[in-house]
Amino acid sequence: MKTNPANRTIFLSDNLFSFGDGVFAVRVENGIIAAIDPWSDSTSAKPHDAEIIDLRGKAVFPGFADSHVHLMGTAMQLVTPSVRGVSSLDELDKAIEKSELKNDLLNKFSGIDLSEFPNRAEVNAAHLDRKYGGHPLFIKSIEGHSGLFNTAGLGWMKLEAGMEGVELDSAGRPTGVVRGEAYENLVDDIYDSYTEDEKLRGLGLAIADALSKGTTGIHCLEGYGHNRAREFATILEFNKTCAIDLLMYPRIGPNPTSEDFDAVVELGLTRVGGCELIDGAIGSFTAAMRDPYVGTSNLGKLYKSDEEIEDYYRNAFLRGLQPCFHVIGDRAIEQCLNVLEKLDAEMKGRGEIQGVSRFRPRLDHFICAHDEDIARAARLGVCAGVQPSFMRAWGEKGGKYEGALGRERWPMLHRYGAMTRGGMLIAAGSDSYITPIDPPLQIASMMHHFNRRERVSFDDAVLANTLGAAVLGFSEKVKGKIAPGYDATFTVLESTQPISENSPENTSVHSVWIRGEKVWPE
């Protein structure tokens, strides 16, 4: 951290985002931008007690922010052995054998993608039983909405074959794959199998990684385990000393009571939802679709009724809370928009001119969207934390998305161009642990979208990673811009060329500043 007793700093930049050519002096006092003026080396207006930070030759942006992170889940993944990238039983076995397996605990792994295996059916509990006997095993899927267990793992989780979402083979035996509602019922038990020390160690690793990618703010969508209040407390306490600004959206459970909403208010929070699930994921065929997945009669799954969604919104709006839901399939998007339109009409009928837009309700992901969905969302003031790196990972022509949904539906995926043109409020997020916290990757993914019609300009992509997150978090008057009165929070890149050339992995972060203080590198 830098030391500046006078709390006055001048940042010099010849590549300041949203400013024209020339060198500018960003004058900062007590962590706030006081003024931005043209500069020359002959300028005589430099306060004698100001520190000069010369960033000429670098690209200076408002601090990058990630609008959708499961921070505790990311922390847990960072302390969990990974099998990400394996595509054969031999590779899977080698990855598992690197760990010292225990008999009396659930042995956890993360990142399996069953679609990568030539013979997906051979990756099952029977194979894991033969190799690892009574060691309870659980391997979390890459999309985070399903998992693979061996028989001992299924027993550890007390799963029954008849539960919906427990996959069976032709003989009626569990294959070890669990998805949908059955999997969601296990999430709390899996979270609780981690120790507090593991969680805190993982949180430290997650923040260090995020800083190295230029991240200055994270919207934390949290609330798993059987003691959610304890998890909220852990993150709020961690935030007191965290270098990055954390904004928490607490997930209070699938069937919350009015007391649960009151508890959020008592925590001093103004947001709720933590990515409350309305449907599942495309990769596990649980995202709720209007038309079936390719080669099936499966439409995915809606996890809530219209009445449950309406009750949730009413409880949130009554307390002035901004709600955040997880919606991926077009049927889930439509369901939430229908309910919001009903409530919007009620509010305006009572003379509340802004209607539901006052609360900026979040429908995060918003992946499978029709033109009318985007138009309706824009009219309602609906916001979305979107995941550009999902499309980069799985959206190539002939890729996993097209394989699940078909060629005809491919153009309706991750429609950032249409959302931007249609006036919908969006902000980029990673959904980490699903994809990494990496704003340069998200910017490049928006600019170089596989669907050319959905690409956005460099400036719009940057805004989705800066001001967009500020708007979603109701902090656009102090964050997300380089302007007088705003926090002196900057992400400084050595160059934007790797992003423009669609090789964001080569982006080099020069430094990260939060309210005038250098937080990375230390």
C-alpha positions as CSV (number, residue, x, y, z in Angstrom):
1,M,0.0,0.0,0.0
2,K,1.3,3.5,-0.7
3,T,1.8,6.1,2.0
4,N,0.6,9.6,1.3
5,P,0.0,11.6,4.5
6,A,-1.6,14.5,2.6
7,N,-4.0,12.1,0.8
8,R,-3.4,14.0,-2.4
9,T,-2.4,12.2,-5.5
10,I,-2.2,13.1,-9.2
11,F,-2.5,10.2,-11.7
12,L,-1.1,11.0,-15.1
13,S,-2.6,9.2,-18.1
14,D,-2.3,9.5,-21.9
15,N,-4.8,6.7,-22.4
16,L,-7.7,7.5,-20.0
17,F,-10.9,5.6,-20.8
18,S,-13.7,7.8,-22.2
19,F,-11.3,10.7,-22.6
20,G,-9.8,12.0,-25.9
21,D,-6.2,12.4,-27.0
22,G,-3.7,14.1,-24.7
23,V,-2.4,13.7,-21.3
24,F,-4.8,14.2,-18.3
25,A,-4.1,14.7,-14.7
26,V,-6.6,12.9,-12.4
27,R,-6.4,14.8,-9.1
28,V,-7.4,12.7,-6.1
29,E,-8.1,13.8,-2.6
30,N,-8.9,11.4,0.2
31,G,-9.6,8.6,-2.3
32,I,-12.1,10.7,-4.4
33,I,-11.5,12.2,-7.8
34,A,-11.4,16.0,-7.3
35,A,-10.8,17.1,-10.8
36,I,-9.5,16.0,-14.2
37,D,-7.5,18.5,-16.2
38,P,-5.2,18.5,-19.3
39,W,-1.6,18.2,-18.3
40,S,1.8,19.1,-19.6
41,D,5.1,18.7,-17.9
42,S,5.3,22.5,-17.6
43,T,2.1,22.6,-15.7
44,S,2.7,24.7,-12.6
45,A,-0.6,23.9,-10.8
46,K,0.8,20.8,-9.1
47,P,0.1,20.9,-5.3
48,H,3.5,20.8,-3.6
49,D,2.3,18.0,-1.3
50,A,0.7,15.8,-4.0
51,E,2.2,12.5,-5.0
52,I,2.6,12.0,-8.8
53,I,1.7,8.5,-10.2
54,D,2.8,8.5,-13.8
55,L,0.7,6.0,-15.8
56,R,1.5,7.3,-19.2
57,G,2.0,4.5,-21.7
58,K,-0.6,2.4,-19.9
59,A,-4.4,2.0,-20.4
60,V,-6.4,3.4,-17.4
61,F,-10.0,2.3,-16.8
62,P,-12.6,2.7,-14.1
63,G,-12.1,-0.3,-11.8
64,F,-13.3,-3.5,-13.3
65,A,-16.1,-5.3,-11.4
66,D,-17.6,-8.7,-11.6
67,S,-21.4,-8.7,-11.2
68,H,-22.0,-12.3,-10.5
69,V,-19.7,-14.4,-8.3
70,H,-20.3,-17.2,-5.8
71,L,-17.4,-16.2,-3.7
72,M,-17.7,-18.9,-1.1
73,G,-18.2,-21.5,-3.8
74,T,-15.1,-20.1,-5.6
75,A,-13.2,-20.4,-2.3
76,M,-14.2,-24.0,-1.9
77,Q,-13.3,-24.9,-5.4
78,L,-9.8,-23.4,-5.0
79,V,-9.2,-25.8,-2.1
80,T,-10.8,-28.8,-3.9
81,P,-8.8,-31.0,-6.3
82,S,-9.8,-30.3,-9.9
83,V,-10.6,-32.8,-12.7
84,R,-11.4,-30.0,-15.2
85,G,-10.2,-30.9,-18.7
86,V,-10.1,-34.6,-18.3
87,S,-11.8,-36.6,-21.1
88,S,-11.0,-40.2,-20.5
89,L,-11.4,-42.7,-17.6
90,D,-7.6,-43.0,-17.4
91,E,-7.2,-39.2,-17.0
92,L,-10.0,-39.2,-14.4
93,D,-8.4,-41.9,-12.4
94,K,-5.0,-40.3,-12.5
95,A,-6.5,-37.0,-11.3
96,I,-8.3,-38.7,-8.4
97,E,-5.3,-40.8,-7.4
98,K,-3.3,-37.6,-6.8
99,S,-5.4,-37.1,-3.7
100,E,-5.1,-39.1,-0.4
101,L,-8.6,-40.5,-0.2
102,K,-10.4,-40.9,3.2
103,N,-12.9,-43.5,4.3
104,D,-14.8,-41.4,6.8
105,L,-15.2,-38.1,4.8
106,L,-16.7,-37.2,1.5
107,N,-13.8,-36.9,-1.0
108,K,-14.6,-34.0,-3.2
109,F,-13.4,-33.1,-6.7
110,S,-14.6,-30.4,-9.1
111,G,-15.0,-29.6,-12.8
112,I,-16.0,-32.8,-14.6
113,D,-17.6,-32.4,-18.0
114,L,-19.2,-35.7,-19.0
115,S,-19.8,-34.5,-22.5
116,E,-16.1,-34.6,-23.1
117,F,-15.9,-38.4,-22.6
118,P,-16.2,-40.4,-25.8
119,N,-18.4,-42.9,-24.0
120,R,-20.2,-40.9,-21.4
121,A,-22.1,-43.9,-20.0
122,E,-18.8,-45.6,-18.8
123,V,-18.2,-42.7,-16.4
124,N,-20.4,-44.0,-13.6
125,A,-20.6,-45.2,-10.0
126,A,-19.7,-48.8,-11.0
127,H,-16.3,-47.7,-12.4
128,L,-15.6,-45.6,-9.3
129,D,-16.6,-48.4,-7.0
130,R,-14.2,-50.8,-8.7
131,K,-11.3,-48.4,-8.5
132,Y,-12.0,-46.8,-5.1
133,G,-14.2,-49.2,-3.1
134,G,-15.7,-47.7,0.0
135,H,-14.1,-44.2,-0.3
136,P,-17.1,-41.8,-0.6
137,L,-16.5,-39.8,-3.8
138,F,-18.3,-36.8,-5.2
139,I,-17.2,-35.0,-8.4
140,K,-18.9,-31.7,-9.1
141,S,-19.8,-30.9,-12.7
142,I,-18.3,-28.0,-14.6
143,E,-21.7,-26.3,-14.9
144,G,-22.4,-26.6,-11.2
145,H,-25.9,-28.1,-11.4
146,S,-25.1,-31.8,-11.3
147,G,-22.5,-34.2,-10.0
148,L,-21.1,-37.7,-10.1
149,F,-21.0,-40.0,-7.0
150,N,-19.8,-43.5,-6.4
151,T,-22.1,-45.8,-4.3
152,A,-20.4,-44.9,-1.0
153,G,-20.8,-41.2,-1.9
154,L,-24.5,-41.7,-2.7
155,G,-24.8,-43.4,0.7
156,W,-22.9,-40.6,2.5
157,M,-25.4,-38.1,1.0
158,K,-28.4,-40.4,1.9
159,L,-29.8,-40.3,-1.7
160,E,-32.5,-42.7,-2.7
161,A,-32.8,-44.1,-6.2
162,G,-36.4,-42.9,-6.5
163,M,-35.6,-39.3,-6.1
164,E,-36.2,-37.1,-9.1
165,G,-32.9,-36.3,-10.7
166,V,-31.1,-39.5,-9.7
167,E,-30.1,-41.0,-13.0
168,L,-30.8,-44.7,-13.4
169,D,-29.4,-47.2,-15.9
170,S,-31.5,-49.6,-18.0
171,A,-31.6,-52.1,-15.0
172,G,-32.9,-49.4,-12.7
173,R,-29.6,-48.9,-10.8
174,P,-28.2,-45.5,-10.0
175,T,-25.5,-44.5,-12.4
176,G,-24.0,-42.1,-9.9
177,V,-25.1,-39.0,-11.8
178,V,-27.4,-36.6,-9.9
179,R,-28.9,-33.5,-11.3
180,G,-31.9,-31.2,-11.0
181,E,-33.9,-31.0,-7.8
182,A,-32.1,-34.0,-6.3
183,Y,-28.8,-32.3,-6.7
184,E,-30.0,-28.9,-5.4
185,N,-31.2,-30.8,-2.3
186,L,-27.6,-31.9,-1.7
187,V,-25.8,-28.5,-2.1
188,D,-26.2,-27.5,1.6
189,D,-24.7,-30.8,2.8
190,I,-21.8,-30.5,0.4
191,Y,-21.1,-26.9,1.5
192,D,-21.2,-27.9,5.2
193,S,-18.5,-30.6,4.6
194,Y,-15.9,-27.9,4.3
195,T,-14.2,-26.5,7.4
196,E,-14.1,-22.8,8.3
197,D,-10.3,-22.9,7.9
198,E,-10.8,-24.2,4.3
199,K,-13.3,-21.6,3.5
200,L,-11.1,-18.7,4.8
201,R,-8.1,-20.0,3.0
202,G,-10.1,-20.3,-0.2
203,L,-11.5,-16.8,0.2
204,G,-7.9,-15.4,0.4
205,L,-6.9,-17.3,-2.7
206,A,-10.0,-16.1,-4.6
207,I,-9.4,-12.4,-3.9
208,A,-5.7,-12.7,-4.8
209,D,-6.7,-14.3,-8.2
210,A,-9.3,-11.6,-8.8
211,L,-6.9,-8.8,-8.1
212,S,-4.4,-10.2,-10.5
213,K,-7.0,-9.9,-13.2
214,G,-7.7,-6.2,-12.4
215,T,-10.9,-6.7,-10.4
216,T,-11.8,-4.0,-7.9
217,G,-15.4,-5.0,-7.1
218,I,-17.4,-8.2,-6.8
219,H,-21.1,-8.8,-6.4
220,C,-21.2,-11.8,-4.1
221,L,-24.2,-14.1,-4.5
222,E,-24.1,-16.2,-1.3
223,G,-26.1,-18.4,0.9
224,Y,-25.5,-22.2,1.0
225,G,-25.2,-24.6,3.8
226,H,-27.6,-25.3,6.6
227,N,-26.5,-22.3,8.6
228,R,-26.7,-19.5,6.1
229,A,-26.6,-16.8,8.7
230,R,-23.1,-18.1,9.7
231,E,-22.0,-17.9,6.0
232,F,-23.3,-14.3,5.7
233,A,-21.5,-13.4,8.9
234,T,-18.2,-15.0,7.6
235,I,-18.3,-13.0,4.4
236,L,-19.4,-9.7,6.0
237,E,-16.5,-10.0,8.5
238,F,-14.1,-10.9,5.7
239,N,-15.2,-7.8,3.8
240,K,-13.9,-5.6,6.6
241,T,-10.3,-6.3,5.6
242,C,-10.8,-7.4,2.0
243,A,-8.9,-5.3,-0.6
244,I,-11.8,-5.7,-3.1
245,D,-15.2,-4.1,-2.6
246,L,-17.7,-6.8,-1.9
247,L,-21.5,-6.3,-2.4
248,M,-23.5,-9.2,-1.0
249,Y,-26.8,-10.7,-2.3
250,P,-27.9,-13.2,0.4
251,R,-29.7,-16.4,-0.8
252,I,-32.2,-17.1,1.9
253,G,-33.6,-20.4,0.6
254,P,-36.1,-22.0,-1.7
255,N,-39.1,-21.4,0.6
256,P,-38.3,-18.3,2.5
257,T,-40.6,-16.9,5.2
258,S,-41.3,-13.2,5.9
259,E,-38.9,-13.6,8.9
260,D,-36.1,-14.6,6.4
261,F,-36.6,-11.3,4.5
262,D,-36.6,-9.4,7.8
263,A,-33.3,-11.0,8.8
264,V,-31.8,-9.6,5.6
265,V,-32.9,-6.1,6.6
266,E,-31.5,-6.6,10.0
267,L,-28.1,-7.4,8.5
268,G,-28.2,-3.9,7.0
269,L,-28.4,-5.3,3.4
270,T,-30.6,-3.9,0.6
271,R,-30.4,-6.9,-1.7
272,V,-31.7,-10.4,-1.7
273,G,-31.7,-13.5,-3.8
274,G,-28.1,-14.7,-4.2
275,C,-29.0,-16.1,-7.6
276,E,-32.2,-17.9,-6.3
277,L,-32.8,-20.6,-8.8
278,I,-35.8,-20.4,-11.1
279,D,-34.4,-23.1,-13.4
280,G,-31.2,-25.1,-13.9
281,A,-28.5,-25.1,-16.6
282,I,-28.2,-26.0,-20.2
283,G,-25.3,-28.4,-19.6
284,S,-27.4,-30.6,-17.3
285,F,-30.6,-30.2,-19.5
286,T,-32.4,-28.5,-16.5
287,A,-32.7,-25.0,-17.9
288,A,-36.4,-24.5,-18.5
289,M,-37.1,-24.3,-22.3
290,R,-40.2,-23.7,-24.3
291,D,-39.1,-26.4,-26.7
292,P,-37.4,-29.7,-25.9
293,Y,-33.7,-30.3,-25.8
294,V,-32.3,-31.9,-29.0
295,G,-33.3,-35.6,-29.3
296,T,-35.4,-35.6,-26.2
297,S,-38.9,-34.7,-24.9
298,N,-37.2,-32.9,-22.0
299,L,-38.2,-29.2,-21.4
300,G,-36.0,-28.7,-18.4
301,K,-37.4,-27.7,-15.0
302,L,-39.0,-24.7,-13.4
303,Y,-38.1,-24.8,-9.7
304,K,-40.8,-22.3,-8.6
305,S,-44.5,-21.7,-9.3
306,D,-45.8,-18.3,-10.4
307,E,-47.3,-17.9,-7.0
308,E,-44.0,-18.6,-5.2
309,I,-42.2,-16.1,-7.4
310,E,-44.9,-13.5,-6.9
311,D,-44.7,-14.0,-3.1
312,Y,-40.9,-13.7,-3.2
313,Y,-41.1,-10.4,-5.1
314,R,-43.8,-9.0,-2.9
315,N,-41.8,-9.7,0.3
316,A,-38.7,-8.2,-1.3
317,F,-40.4,-5.0,-2.6
318,L,-42.3,-4.5,0.6
319,R,-38.9,-4.2,2.4
320,G,-37.2,-2.2,-0.3
321,L,-34.9,-5.1,-1.3
322,Q,-33.5,-5.6,-4.8
323,P,-34.2,-9.3,-5.8
324,C,-31.9,-11.4,-7.9
325,F,-33.0,-14.6,-9.6
326,H,-31.2,-17.2,-11.8
327,V,-32.9,-17.6,-15.1
328,I,-31.4,-19.3,-18.1
329,G,-34.0,-20.9,-20.3
330,D,-36.6,-18.9,-22.3
331,R,-39.5,-20.4,-20.3
332,A,-37.9,-19.3,-17.0
333,I,-37.3,-15.8,-18.4
334,E,-40.9,-15.6,-19.5
335,Q,-42.2,-16.8,-16.2
336,C,-40.4,-14.1,-14.2
337,L,-41.3,-11.3,-16.7
338,N,-45.0,-12.3,-16.5
339,V,-45.0,-11.9,-12.7
340,L,-43.1,-8.7,-12.8
341,E,-45.5,-7.2,-15.4
342,K,-48.4,-8.1,-13.1
343,L,-46.7,-6.4,-10.1
344,D,-45.6,-3.4,-12.2
345,A,-49.2,-2.8,-13.3
346,E,-50.4,-3.0,-9.7
347,M,-47.8,-0.5,-8.5
348,K,-48.5,2.0,-11.3
349,G,-52.2,1.6,-10.6
350,R,-51.5,2.8,-7.1
351,G,-49.7,5.8,-8.4
352,E,-46.1,4.5,-8.0
353,I,-44.8,5.9,-11.3
354,Q,-41.6,3.9,-11.4
355,G,-43.3,0.6,-10.8
356,V,-40.9,-2.4,-10.3
357,S,-38.1,-0.5,-12.1
358,R,-37.4,1.3,-8.8
359,F,-36.0,-1.9,-7.4
360,R,-33.9,-2.8,-10.5
361,P,-34.9,-6.5,-10.2
362,R,-32.1,-8.8,-11.5
363,L,-32.8,-11.7,-13.8
364,D,-29.2,-13.0,-14.0
365,H,-27.8,-15.1,-16.9
366,F,-30.8,-14.3,-19.2
367,I,-29.1,-16.7,-21.7
368,C,-32.0,-17.9,-24.0
369,A,-33.8,-14.6,-24.8
370,H,-36.2,-13.8,-27.6
371,D,-36.6,-10.3,-28.9
372,E,-39.8,-9.8,-27.0
373,D,-38.1,-10.9,-23.8
374,I,-35.4,-8.2,-24.1
375,A,-38.0,-5.6,-25.0
376,R,-40.2,-6.5,-22.0
377,A,-37.2,-6.5,-19.6
378,A,-36.0,-3.1,-20.9
379,R,-39.5,-1.7,-20.3
380,L,-39.6,-3.0,-16.7
381,G,-36.1,-1.8,-15.8
382,V,-35.0,-5.4,-15.4
383,C,-31.2,-5.8,-14.9
384,A,-29.1,-8.8,-15.8
385,G,-25.7,-10.0,-14.6
386,V,-24.6,-11.8,-17.8
387,Q,-21.8,-14.3,-18.4
388,P,-19.8,-13.6,-21.7
389,S,-17.2,-16.3,-21.0
390,F,-20.0,-19.0,-21.0
391,M,-20.5,-18.3,-24.7
392,R,-16.8,-18.3,-25.3
393,A,-16.5,-21.7,-23.6
394,W,-19.5,-23.5,-25.0
395,G,-21.1,-21.4,-27.7
396,E,-19.0,-22.1,-30.8
397,K,-20.9,-23.3,-33.8
398,G,-21.2,-27.1,-33.4
399,G,-20.4,-26.7,-29.7
400,K,-22.2,-27.8,-26.5
401,Y,-24.9,-25.2,-26.6
402,E,-25.8,-26.0,-30.2
403,G,-25.6,-29.7,-29.4
404,A,-28.2,-29.3,-26.6
405,L,-30.5,-26.8,-28.2
406,G,-30.0,-27.2,-32.0
407,R,-28.9,-24.8,-34.7
408,E,-32.2,-22.9,-34.9
409,R,-31.9,-21.8,-31.3
410,W,-28.2,-20.9,-31.3
411,P,-28.8,-17.3,-32.4
412,M,-30.9,-16.6,-29.3
413,L,-28.0,-17.3,-26.9
414,H,-26.1,-14.6,-24.9
415,R,-27.6,-11.7,-26.8
416,Y,-25.4,-8.8,-25.6
417,G,-25.7,-6.8,-28.8
418,A,-29.5,-7.0,-28.8
419,M,-29.6,-6.2,-25.0
420,T,-27.4,-3.2,-25.4
421,R,-29.3,-1.9,-28.5
422,G,-32.6,-2.5,-26.7
423,G,-31.7,-0.5,-23.6
424,M,-31.6,-3.4,-21.2
425,L,-29.3,-2.9,-18.2
426,I,-26.6,-5.5,-18.2
427,A,-23.3,-6.1,-16.4
428,A,-20.7,-8.7,-17.0
429,G,-20.0,-11.4,-14.5
430,S,-18.1,-14.7,-14.4
431,D,-20.5,-16.9,-12.3
432,S,-17.2,-18.0,-10.7
433,Y,-16.6,-20.9,-9.8
434,I,-18.1,-21.8,-13.2
435,T,-15.7,-19.6,-15.2
436,P,-12.9,-17.6,-13.6
437,I,-13.1,-14.0,-12.4
438,D,-11.4,-12.3,-15.4
439,P,-12.7,-9.0,-16.7
440,P,-10.3,-8.8,-19.7
441,L,-11.7,-12.2,-20.7
442,Q,-15.2,-11.0,-20.4
443,I,-14.5,-7.8,-22.4
444,A,-12.9,-9.9,-25.2
445,S,-15.8,-12.4,-25.1
446,M,-18.4,-9.6,-25.6
447,M,-16.4,-8.0,-28.5
448,H,-15.7,-11.3,-30.3
449,H,-19.0,-13.1,-29.7
450,F,-19.3,-16.1,-32.0
451,N,-22.6,-14.6,-33.3
452,R,-21.5,-11.4,-35.0
453,R,-24.9,-9.8,-34.6
454,E,-24.4,-10.0,-30.8
455,R,-21.0,-8.4,-30.6
456,V,-20.6,-5.1,-28.9
457,S,-18.0,-2.4,-29.2
458,F,-14.9,-2.2,-27.0
459,D,-16.4,0.8,-25.1
460,D,-19.7,-1.0,-24.5
461,A,-17.9,-4.1,-23.3
462,V,-15.8,-2.0,-20.9
463,L,-19.0,-0.3,-19.6
464,A,-20.5,-3.7,-18.9
465,N,-17.5,-4.5,-16.7
466,T,-17.5,-1.1,-14.9
467,L,-20.5,1.2,-14.9
468,G,-22.9,-1.7,-15.5
469,A,-22.0,-3.4,-12.2
470,A,-22.3,0.0,-10.5
471,V,-25.8,0.5,-11.9
472,L,-26.9,-3.0,-10.8
473,G,-25.6,-2.3,-7.4
474,F,-27.2,1.2,-7.1
475,S,-23.7,2.8,-6.8
476,E,-23.5,4.5,-10.2
477,K,-23.1,7.9,-8.6
478,V,-19.8,7.0,-7.0
479,K,-18.4,4.0,-9.0
480,G,-17.9,2.9,-12.5
481,K,-16.7,6.2,-14.0
482,I,-13.6,8.3,-14.1
483,A,-15.1,11.6,-13.2
484,P,-15.1,14.2,-10.4
485,G,-16.9,13.0,-7.3
486,Y,-16.3,9.3,-8.1
487,D,-14.1,6.9,-6.2
488,A,-10.5,7.0,-7.5
489,T,-10.7,3.3,-8.3
490,F,-8.7,2.2,-11.4
491,T,-7.7,-0.9,-13.3
492,V,-4.5,-0.2,-15.3
493,L,-3.5,-2.5,-18.2
494,E,-0.2,-2.5,-19.9
495,S,-2.0,-2.7,-23.2
496,T,-5.5,-3.4,-24.6
497,Q,-4.1,-5.0,-27.7
498,P,-4.5,-8.6,-26.5
499,I,-8.2,-7.9,-25.9
500,S,-8.6,-6.4,-29.3
501,E,-6.9,-9.4,-30.9
502,N,-9.1,-11.8,-29.0
503,S,-6.2,-13.2,-26.9
504,P,-7.2,-11.9,-23.5
505,E,-5.1,-14.5,-21.8
506,N,-2.1,-12.4,-22.8
507,T,-3.5,-9.3,-21.1
508,S,-1.1,-7.9,-18.5
509,V,-2.5,-6.0,-15.5
510,H,-0.1,-3.2,-14.5
511,S,-1.8,-2.2,-11.3
512,V,-5.0,-1.9,-9.4
513,W,-6.1,1.1,-7.3
514,I,-9.0,1.4,-4.9
515,R,-9.9,4.8,-3.7
516,G,-6.5,6.1,-4.4
517,E,-4.6,3.3,-2.7
518,K,-2.6,0.7,-4.7
519,V,-3.8,-2.7,-3.8
520,W,-2.1,-4.8,-6.5
521,P,0.7,-5.6,-6.8
522,E,1.6,-5.0,-3.2
